[in-house]
């Protein structure tokens, strides 16, 4: 019998308390595991220390194995990451922030787990994308996440206009993210490229004490004070009107 792959949500930053974003059951399950796959072992250990402060870990931290899976992990190495589960051991997949396997390299591991008939259990926790859709006031019946837009200014403007056209035509909310230090450039590009009536939402530091969420038209953003989002994780949303 194989083990189970638990998909364990992480916090989205320095939250007011683990209980604020992670249910008791998620913390308890996490504390009982001693094998994890994570983007970064150091970040995962910091997360486990938070869990351990509420629920004693099943083993001392130094005895818990954390294997890394990131954008540089070759596909051929994924099988080794699943080996403990195929041997019957439960394991946890942890993202750098938020839910694993969404905008996260862990999706490849989850797909391989299904191929090997390893049970996959997603656990409840914060997703910046869903939180942003919920709070934006934009269409929550139909939306699409587009990852990062091109960094080249001309290509980025072209992509924004394509997404705006699709949004207007399909009445579909479009989501994307940016490297935090380029947030200001992204908002400037959106305001410049979008029609005045297009709705733009900027959702920053979701679930954190410094959280800010604002939805206005592109025309209104033109004259509004710039949000405090430099180097802060931000989700951008648009809905063409």
C-alpha positions as CSV (number, residue, x, y, z in Angstrom):
1,X,0.0,0.0,0.0
2,X,1.3,3.5,-0.9
3,X,1.4,6.5,1.4
4,X,-0.7,9.6,0.8
5,X,0.5,12.8,-0.7
6,X,-0.9,15.7,1.4
7,X,-1.0,19.1,-0.3
8,X,-0.2,21.5,2.6
9,X,-1.0,25.2,2.3
10,X,1.6,27.6,3.6
11,X,1.0,31.1,4.9
12,X,1.2,34.1,2.5
13,X,3.7,35.9,4.8
14,X,4.1,36.9,8.4
15,X,0.5,36.5,9.5
16,X,-1.0,37.4,12.8
17,X,-1.2,33.8,13.8
18,X,-1.3,30.4,12.2
19,X,-4.8,29.8,13.4
20,X,-5.9,32.8,11.3
21,X,-5.1,31.1,8.0
22,X,-4.8,27.3,8.7
23,X,-7.4,25.1,10.2
24,X,-6.5,23.0,13.2
25,X,-6.8,19.7,11.2
26,X,-4.2,21.0,8.7
27,X,-1.8,21.9,11.4
28,X,-2.3,18.5,13.1
29,X,-1.8,16.5,9.9
30,X,1.3,18.5,9.1
31,X,2.8,17.8,12.5
32,X,2.4,14.1,12.0
33,X,4.5,13.9,8.8
34,X,8.3,13.5,8.7
35,X,8.8,13.7,4.9
36,X,8.1,16.8,2.9
37,X,8.7,18.1,-0.7
38,X,9.2,21.9,-0.8
39,X,10.4,24.6,-3.1
40,X,12.9,25.7,-0.5
41,X,14.0,23.6,2.5
42,X,14.8,26.7,4.6
43,X,11.3,28.2,4.1
44,X,9.7,24.8,4.8
45,X,11.6,24.5,8.1
46,X,10.4,27.9,9.1
47,X,6.9,26.9,8.4
48,X,7.3,23.6,10.4
49,X,8.6,25.6,13.3
50,X,5.3,27.6,13.3
51,X,3.3,24.4,13.2
52,X,5.5,22.8,15.9
53,X,4.8,25.8,18.3
54,X,1.2,24.7,18.3
55,X,1.5,20.9,17.7
56,X,4.6,19.0,18.7
57,X,6.2,17.6,15.6
58,X,6.4,13.8,15.3
59,X,10.2,13.9,15.1
60,X,12.9,16.5,16.0
61,X,13.3,19.0,13.2
62,X,16.8,17.6,12.3
63,X,15.2,14.2,11.7
64,X,12.5,15.4,9.3
65,X,13.5,15.0,5.7
66,X,12.8,17.8,3.3
67,X,13.4,17.3,-0.4
68,X,13.5,20.2,-2.8
69,X,11.4,20.6,-5.9
70,X,11.7,23.9,-7.8
71,X,11.9,25.2,-11.4
72,X,15.4,23.8,-11.7
73,X,14.4,20.2,-10.8
74,X,14.7,17.9,-13.8
75,X,11.7,15.8,-14.6
76,X,13.7,12.7,-14.2
77,X,14.2,13.5,-10.5
78,X,10.5,13.5,-9.7
79,X,10.3,9.7,-9.3
80,X,12.9,9.8,-6.5
81,X,10.7,12.4,-4.7
82,X,7.8,9.9,-4.7
83,X,9.9,6.9,-3.7
84,X,9.1,7.2,0.1
85,X,5.3,7.3,-0.7
86,X,5.6,4.3,-3.0
87,X,7.2,2.6,0.0
88,X,4.2,3.4,2.1
89,X,5.3,6.6,3.9
90,X,2.9,9.6,3.9
91,X,4.4,12.9,2.7
92,X,3.5,16.6,2.4
93,X,4.0,18.9,-0.5
94,X,4.5,22.5,0.7
95,X,4.7,25.7,-1.4
96,X,6.8,28.8,-0.7
97,X,3.5,30.6,0.0
98,X,-0.1,29.7,-0.3
99,X,-1.4,26.5,-1.8
100,X,0.9,24.0,-3.5
101,X,0.6,23.0,-7.2
102,X,-1.1,26.3,-8.2
103,X,1.4,28.6,-9.9
104,X,3.9,26.2,-8.3
105,X,6.2,23.5,-9.6
106,X,4.6,20.9,-7.4
107,X,1.9,20.3,-10.0
108,X,4.2,18.0,-11.9
109,X,4.7,15.9,-8.8
110,X,0.9,15.7,-8.2
111,X,0.4,14.5,-11.7
112,X,3.0,11.8,-11.3
113,X,1.4,10.7,-8.0
114,X,-1.9,10.1,-9.8
115,X,0.0,8.1,-12.4
116,X,1.3,5.8,-9.6
117,X,-2.1,5.7,-7.9
118,X,-0.8,7.5,-4.9
119,X,-3.8,9.1,-3.0
120,X,-3.6,12.9,-3.1
121,X,-5.3,15.0,-0.4
122,X,-5.6,18.7,-0.8
123,X,-5.8,20.6,2.5
124,X,-7.6,23.9,3.2
125,X,-5.6,27.1,3.4
126,X,-5.0,30.5,1.9
127,X,-4.8,31.0,-1.9
128,X,-3.9,34.5,-2.9
129,X,-5.6,34.0,-6.3
130,X,-9.0,33.0,-4.9
131,X,-8.8,35.6,-2.1
132,X,-8.2,38.3,-4.7
133,X,-11.1,37.1,-6.9
134,X,-13.4,37.1,-3.8
135,X,-12.5,40.6,-2.7
136,X,-12.2,42.2,-6.1
137,X,-15.9,42.6,-6.9
138,X,-15.1,41.3,-10.5
139,X,-16.7,38.3,-12.1
140,X,-16.2,35.3,-9.9
141,X,-18.2,33.0,-12.2
142,X,-15.6,33.0,-14.9
143,X,-11.9,33.9,-14.4
144,X,-8.5,32.9,-15.6
145,X,-5.0,33.0,-14.1
146,X,-2.3,34.0,-16.6
147,X,0.8,33.8,-14.4
148,X,3.5,36.4,-15.2
149,X,3.1,38.8,-18.2
150,X,6.1,39.5,-20.5
151,X,8.8,41.8,-19.0
152,X,9.4,43.5,-22.4
153,X,7.3,46.7,-22.4
154,X,6.0,46.3,-25.9
155,X,5.1,42.6,-25.5
156,X,3.5,43.3,-22.1
157,X,1.3,46.0,-23.5
158,X,0.3,43.7,-26.3
159,X,-0.6,40.9,-23.9
160,X,-2.6,43.3,-21.6
161,X,-4.7,44.4,-24.6
162,X,-5.2,40.7,-25.6
163,X,-6.4,39.9,-22.1
164,X,-8.6,43.0,-21.9
165,X,-10.3,42.0,-25.2
166,X,-10.8,38.5,-24.0
167,X,-12.2,39.7,-20.7
168,X,-14.6,42.1,-22.4
169,X,-15.7,39.5,-25.0
170,X,-16.2,36.6,-22.5
171,X,-17.0,38.7,-19.4
172,X,-14.1,36.8,-17.8
173,X,-11.9,38.2,-15.0
174,X,-8.2,38.0,-15.9
175,X,-5.6,37.5,-13.1
176,X,-1.9,37.8,-13.2
177,X,1.1,38.5,-10.9
178,X,4.3,40.3,-11.1
179,X,7.7,40.2,-9.5
180,X,7.0,42.5,-6.4
181,X,9.7,45.1,-7.2
182,X,8.0,45.7,-10.6
183,X,4.5,46.2,-9.2
184,X,4.5,50.0,-10.0
185,X,5.6,49.4,-13.6
186,X,2.8,46.8,-14.0
187,X,0.1,49.2,-12.7
188,X,1.4,52.0,-14.9
189,X,1.3,49.7,-17.9
190,X,-2.3,48.6,-17.1
191,X,-3.5,52.1,-16.8
192,X,-1.9,53.1,-20.0
193,X,-3.0,50.1,-22.1
194,X,-6.6,49.6,-20.8
195,X,-9.7,51.4,-21.8
196,X,-10.9,54.0,-19.3
197,X,-13.8,52.0,-18.2
198,X,-11.9,48.7,-17.6
199,X,-12.0,47.6,-14.0
200,X,-8.7,47.0,-12.4
201,X,-8.1,45.5,-8.9
202,X,-4.8,45.6,-7.1
203,X,-4.7,43.1,-4.2
204,X,-1.6,43.2,-2.0
205,X,-0.4,41.2,1.0
206,X,-3.5,39.1,1.1
207,X,-4.4,37.6,4.6
208,X,-1.6,39.7,6.2
209,X,-2.0,42.7,8.6
210,X,-0.8,45.0,5.8
211,X,-3.4,43.7,3.3
212,X,-4.9,46.3,0.9
213,X,-7.4,45.6,-1.9
214,X,-8.7,48.3,-4.3
215,X,-10.9,48.1,-7.4
216,X,-11.3,51.1,-9.6
217,X,-11.6,51.9,-13.3
218,X,-8.4,52.5,-15.3
219,X,-9.4,56.2,-15.5
220,X,-9.8,56.4,-11.7
221,X,-6.4,54.7,-11.2
222,X,-4.8,57.4,-13.4
223,X,-5.4,60.1,-10.8
224,X,-5.4,57.9,-7.6
225,X,-2.5,57.9,-5.2
226,X,-0.1,54.9,-5.9
227,X,-0.8,52.0,-3.5
228,X,1.8,50.9,-1.0
229,X,2.9,47.7,-2.8
230,X,6.6,48.1,-3.5
231,X,8.2,44.7,-3.0
232,X,5.0,43.2,-1.7
233,X,3.3,40.2,-3.2
234,X,0.4,41.5,-5.3
235,X,-2.3,40.0,-7.5
236,X,-3.6,42.1,-10.4
237,X,-7.1,41.6,-11.9
238,X,-8.9,43.2,-14.8
239,X,-12.4,43.0,-16.2
240,X,-13.2,44.7,-19.5
241,X,-16.5,46.6,-19.7
